[in-house]
Amino acid sequence: MTNFETESLLLWLSGVALTVITIITIYAIAIQNKPTDQKIFWLLMVIFVPLLGAFLFWMQSDKFRIFLKYWLPMLIWMAVIFAASSDAKSFEHSSRLLAPLLRWLFPQMSEDTVHFFIFLARKCAHVAEYAMFALLVRRALNQSKNNLTPWSWPKVGGTLLIVFLYAASDEFHQIFVPTRTPAIHDVVIDTIGGAIGLFALWLVGRWRKRW
């Protein structure tokens, strides 16, 4: 079966399913003694089925493959960052892991110094996670068909702008997380992390003579 035949079949099945469910829904709503929850269920089905049909149709297109390959990894990483910033006991979790290690390596280290190194490790984690985010954003933007070179300012600047905006939204999100405090300097650190990731990629590419 060719792609065209598959797409036509999916559209036909979606249309048939939508027609059948619409008729059933009208019938269910018309009967007054039907429970409210059943009426709501069928109304939701009317919305869901055409969306499912459109999604199945989209799956056959090249755009869906591009989405899976380039954009989905970026969205997953955004979700990882969001989940990490939702941890109300983030510092305690970091301390539980790093503090015993530091005290084992350096038994004479003061408590203030231990806290400083934990703080430093957390900021380094910020840099690393946004460096990865910048690489994924650049990878997604770079697959678009245009005449721009891989390291043109619109692509690099656009990548850093997305990193900055997401970092700012992440700090705003922390307003609603107990024990977490949003900070402008964290947005700066995150954006610098994105720039470091891009610069590291550029250096590797130059070393391997890819650009």
Buried (B, 14 or more C-beta within 10 A) or exposed (E): EEEEEBBEEBBEEBEEBBEEBBEEBEEBEEEEEEEEEEBEEBBEBBEEBBEBBEEBBEBBEEEBEBBEEBBEBBEEBBEEBEEEBBBEEBBEEBBEEBBEEBEEEEEEBEEEEBBEBBEEBBBEBBBEBBBBBBBBBBBBBBEEEEEBEBBEEEBBEBBBEBBBEBBBEBBEBBEEBEEBEBEEEBBEBBBBBBBBBBEEBBEEEEEEEEE
